[in-house]
Every structure is written in structure tokens, then in C-alpha cells.
């Protein structure tokens, strides 16, 4: 199965993990069961009548779309979100609860200090989330 980031900014495409596609049109989502699907805020707002299905959905926590998924991972700045930032000044990605990965492994709750990023960390949460889910387990905690 494939994974994707929907409404993926062009500037993110070079940072996508191997096997993750950047998609722009709702029609590209239809008729597939995605392994992992990350929705940007713009992507969530532009789904229209298309309701893709996926095993793992990464979506903004403030307004979840009704997409069939085995697991929903929310991102945002709320303490209720599964993936958030514990600091904005020196960005730290915070995993608030156990997250399933597409390969069946789990990501334990933990924090990842982030290096300088090409955009504000809060804008990059869907990209950081999909990168985290595909992070090779044998490389330690190097996320970016």
C-alpha cells in the first residue's frame, strides 16, 4: 500500500520519506486504501465529497474529517493532540501517546528537539508527523 500527504506544498516534496507521495487533487485520493494519509489543513478543507480510506490518518485535531481509518493521529498545538510542539521558541516535537507506524512498530511518547526548519514548526506538523512514522528505527532519533 502507498502513503501520501494531501495538499502537499511543493517545498515539502524533497523532504517526504521514501514511498510517501505528495498529492494535490482530491481525485488522486479516491479509490485507494492508503497505508498512511497525512492531511494538511488546506487538504482537509479541500477534500470536498471525496472520502478516502486509510489505515493511519494524520489530521488537524481542531476539525477532524470523517475519513474511515483504523488509527487517527491528531496534530496541532492543543494538549489533546497526539502530535504537538512542547516549545515554539526552540521547536520540540512532542509525541503525546503511543503511535502506530505503517510497519507495525510503535512510536513511544517522547520529545524530538528540532534543528532549524525551512518554515515554522507549527506549519510543518503534518510533514514532521509523516517523517516520524517512517523514521528508520535504526538511526536513533534523527528526525530532520
N, C-alpha and C positions, 0 to 999 in steps of 0.2 A: 504494500500500500504506500501511497505517497502522502507527503505533508506539505502544507502551504501556509503562507502569510497572505491574507486577503487585503487588498488595497495597500499593497506594499510600496512605500516610496522608492523611487529609483535609487536614491542614495543608500538604501539599505541592502540592495541586491548583492553587493560584494561581500556582505557580512553574513549572509544566510548560510546555515550549516549545509553540508553535502546532503542532497536528497530532499531539500526543502525548496519549494518553488515560490516565487513571488507572483501573485495573481492580481489582475486589475479589474476584470469584468465578472459580474455575478454569474454569467453563463458558464464561466470556467469552473465554477464550483459544483454545478448541477450534475447529477447522475453518478457521483462518486462517493465512496465511503472513505474519508480521509483518516489517516492514522493520527495525525495531529493537525489542527487547524487553528491558527492564531488570527484573530481579527483586530485590526487597528480600529480606533474609534470611527474613523471615516468609513472603514469597511463595514463595521456594524451598522452604521447609518445608511449605507448604500446597498444592503442586501436585497431590498425590495421583497418580492414574493418568493425568492429563492431560499430554500431551506436545505442546505447541505447536511449530510450526516457525518459524524466523525467519532473516533474513539476518545480522543482528548481534545477538548475545546479550551483555548486560551482567549479570554474575552474581558472587556472592561467590566469591572464589578458594579459600576453605578447603574447599568441598564443592560441586563443580560438578554440576548436574543433567544428565541425559542428554537434552538437547534438541538436535535437529538444527539446526545453524547453520553458515553459511559462515565466520563470524568470531566468536570468543569473546573478549570483553574482560573480564578479571577485575578486581575491585576488592577492596580490603582494606588491611590495614596490613603485609602481607608484602612484602619486596623483590621477590618473584616476581610480584606482581600488576601488571597493566598500568596500573592507575589506583590511586594511593595518596596518602598525605599525607607530605610530607617534613618537616613540622613540625606538632605538635599545639598547641603553646602559641600561636603566631600561625599559624593554619592556612594551609598552602600545598598546593594540589592539584598532584600530580606525575604527568605523563604519562610513563611509563617506556619506551614503544615506539611506533612508528608505528601510529595507529589509523585505520581507515576510517570515513568518515562516510556516512550514508544517501544523500547527494547525489553520492557518488563521490569527493569530495575527501578529503584525508588530514590528520590532526592530527599534527603533528611532536612528538617528545618535547620537553617544556618544563614550566615550572612556572607556576602561576597563584596569586599571593597572593590570599587571600580576605578580604573585608570581614567585619565581624561578621555571624554567621549566626543564624537562628532556632532552631538546635539544634546539638549538637556535630557538627563536620565529619565525623567518622568514621561517624556515623549517616546523614549526608546523601550519602554517596558514590554511591549509585545515582542520586539526583536530580542531583547535580553531574555525573555521567557522561553522563546523557541530555541535560542542558543543554549540555555541551561538544560533543556530537555534532551538536547543532542550532544552535550558536552561529553567527550570521551572520558570514561571513568578512570582511565589510567594516566591522565595528565594532571591530577591534583585539582586545584580549584581555579585554574586559569580560565576565566570566563571570556575575556575580550581579547 
